[in-house]
Amino acid sequence: MIDLFKMKKKISPEELKTKLMLSEKKLEKREKQLMEKREEARTKAKSALKDGDERGFRIASRRYGMVHGQTQAVSNMVEMASSMRDMVEMQEGLKDVVSIGTELKEYQDKLGIDSAQLEKAVTTVRTSMEKINTASEMISTTMEAISTGSAEATKAEEELRSELMAEVKSEGVKEEELEKKIKAEEEG
C-alpha cells in the first residue's frame, strides 16, 4: 500500500479509489486473521494459566501481546484506507468547485468583485491534498510501530493475565491451587 504513494505517474481518482478499496479489503482480511490468532493465543494462555504452566503462559501471552499490537495497527490502517477513499471522493468534488470557481473569478474580475472567497476554495483543495499526505505519513508511522516491541505489548500481557485469572477463578479453580502448581513448576 505504501508503494501506492511512491508512484511517479499520476493516476485518476477512480483508479486511486479502486486501489484504496482493494487495499482496505486486504487489510480487513488480515485483520480477521490476526483476530483469530489473537483469540488462539488467548485460549492457550488461559489453558496454561489454568494448568499452572507459567512458562506456557508467558509464551502464549507474549504471542497474544504481539498479535494484539499488530491487530490494532491493522485496524488503524483499515480506518485510514477508508478515510483516504473519502478524501479522494471529496477531492473530486472540489475539482469541480475549483473549475467553476475559476470561471467565477474571471466574471468577478470583469465585474470588479473581490475574490477572497474563491481563494478560500483553493485553500480547501490544498488542505485536502495535505490531509492525504498526512494520512500516508501516518501509515508509515503505523508500520514502524508494528515492527518494534513496545511497553504496550507487556501491558497487554498483564491485562490478559488479570482477565484470564478472573475467568479461571469464575470457573471454580482456586488461586491457591494455581500458585502451588506454579511454584511446583518453578521448583521442578
C-alpha positions in Angstrom: 0.0 0.0 0.0 2.9 2.4 0.7 4.1 1.9 -2.9 0.9 3.5 -4.0 2.2 6.9 -2.8 5.6 6.4 -4.4 4.2 6.2 -7.9 5.7 8.7 -10.3 2.9 8.8 -12.9 -0.5 10.3 -12.0 -3.5 8.0 -11.6 -7.1 9.0 -11.9 -9.2 9.4 -8.8 -11.2 6.4 -9.9 -8.1 4.3 -10.1 -6.9 5.6 -6.7 -10.3 4.8 -5.1 -10.2 1.3 -6.6 -6.7 0.7 -5.3 -7.6 2.0 -1.9 -10.7 -0.2 -1.8 -8.6 -3.2 -2.7 -6.1 -2.3 0.0 -8.9 -1.9 2.5 -10.3 -5.3 1.7 -6.8 -6.9 2.0 -6.3 -5.2 5.3 -9.7 -6.3 6.6 -8.8 -9.9 5.7 -5.5 -9.6 7.5 -7.3 -8.0 10.5 -9.6 -11.0 10.7 -6.7 -13.5 10.5 -4.9 -11.6 13.3 -8.0 -11.6 15.4 -8.2 -15.3 15.1 -4.6 -15.7 16.0 -5.1 -13.4 19.0 -8.0 -15.5 20.2 -6.0 -18.6 19.8 -3.1 -17.2 21.8 -5.6 -16.1 24.5 -7.1 -19.5 24.7 -3.6 -21.1 25.0 -2.6 -18.6 27.7 -5.8 -19.3 29.6 -5.2 -23.0 29.4 -1.6 -22.7 30.5 -2.7 -20.5 33.4 -5.4 -22.9 34.4 -2.9 -25.8 34.4 -0.3 -23.8 36.3 2.1 -23.8 33.4 3.9 -20.4 33.9 6.3 -20.9 31.0 3.4 -21.8 28.7 1.5 -18.8 29.8 4.5 -16.5 29.2 4.9 -17.8 25.7 1.2 -17.6 24.8 0.8 -14.2 26.5 3.8 -12.8 24.6 2.3 -14.0 21.4 -1.0 -12.5 22.4 0.7 -9.2 23.1 2.5 -9.1 19.7 -0.6 -10.2 17.7 -2.7 -7.7 19.7 -0.4 -4.8 18.7 -0.5 -5.9 15.1 -4.2 -6.2 15.1 -4.5 -2.6 16.5 -2.2 -1.3 13.8 -4.0 -3.1 11.0 -7.3 -1.9 12.4 -6.0 1.7 12.3 -4.8 1.1 8.7 -8.3 -0.1 7.7 -9.8 3.1 9.0 -7.0 5.1 7.3 -7.7 3.5 3.9 -11.4 4.2 4.3 -10.7 7.9 5.2 -8.3 8.2 2.3 -11.0 6.9 -0.1 -13.4 9.5 1.4 -10.8 12.2 0.9 -10.3 11.2 -2.8 -14.1 11.5 -3.3 -14.1 14.9 -1.6 -11.2 16.0 -3.8 -13.1 15.0 -7.0 -16.0 17.3 -5.9 -13.6 20.1 -5.0 -12.1 19.9 -8.5 -15.5 20.8 -9.9 -15.8 23.6 -7.4 -12.3 24.9 -8.4 -13.2 24.8 -12.1 -16.4 26.7 -11.5 -14.5 29.0 -9.2 -12.0 29.8 -11.9 -14.9 30.8 -14.2 -16.5 32.9 -11.5 -13.2 34.6 -10.8 -13.0 35.6 -14.4 -16.5 37.0 -14.1 -15.7 38.7 -10.8 -12.6 40.3 -12.3 -14.7 41.6 -15.2 -17.2 42.9 -12.7 -14.6 44.1 -10.2 -15.8 41.8 -7.4 -13.4 40.6 -4.5 -12.1 37.1 -5.0 -11.4 36.3 -1.3 -14.0 33.5 -1.2 -12.5 31.8 -4.2 -9.1 31.8 -2.6 -10.7 30.0 0.3 -11.9 27.3 -2.0 -8.4 26.8 -3.4 -7.0 26.7 0.1 -9.6 24.0 0.9 -8.3 21.9 -2.1 -4.7 22.3 -0.9 -5.7 21.4 2.6 -7.4 18.2 1.3 -4.2 17.2 -0.5 -2.2 17.9 2.7 -4.5 15.5 4.5 -3.8 12.8 2.0 -0.1 13.3 2.5 -0.5 13.2 6.3 -2.5 10.0 6.0 0.3 8.4 4.1 2.8 9.5 6.7 0.6 8.0 9.4 0.6 4.7 7.6 4.4 4.7 7.6 4.5 5.6 11.2 2.0 2.8 12.0 4.1 0.3 10.1 7.2 1.3 12.1 5.2 0.9 15.3 4.3 -2.7 14.3 7.9 -3.7 13.8 9.1 -2.5 17.2 8.5 -4.1 20.5 6.7 -1.8 23.0 5.6 -1.4 26.5 2.1 -1.8 25.1 2.7 -5.5 24.4 3.8 -6.0 28.0 0.7 -4.1 29.2 -1.4 -6.4 27.0 0.2 -9.4 28.6 -0.5 -8.1 32.1 -4.1 -7.3 31.2 -4.5 -10.7 29.7 -3.1 -12.4 32.8 -5.6 -10.4 35.0 -8.5 -11.1 32.7 -7.7 -14.8 32.5 -7.2 -15.1 36.3 -10.7 -13.7 36.8 -12.1 -16.2 34.3 -10.2 -19.1 35.8 -11.5 -18.1 39.3 -15.0 -17.9 38.0 -14.7 -21.4 36.6 -14.1 -22.7 40.0 -10.3 -23.1 40.0 -8.8 -21.8 43.3 -6.0 -19.3 43.1 -4.1 -21.2 45.9 -4.1 -24.4 43.8 -2.7 -22.4 40.8 0.0 -20.8 43.0 1.0 -24.2 44.2 1.2 -25.6 40.7 3.2 -22.6 39.6 5.6 -22.9 42.5 6.0 -26.7 41.8 6.6 -25.9 38.1 9.3 -23.3 39.0 11.0 -25.6 41.5 10.7 -28.7 39.4 
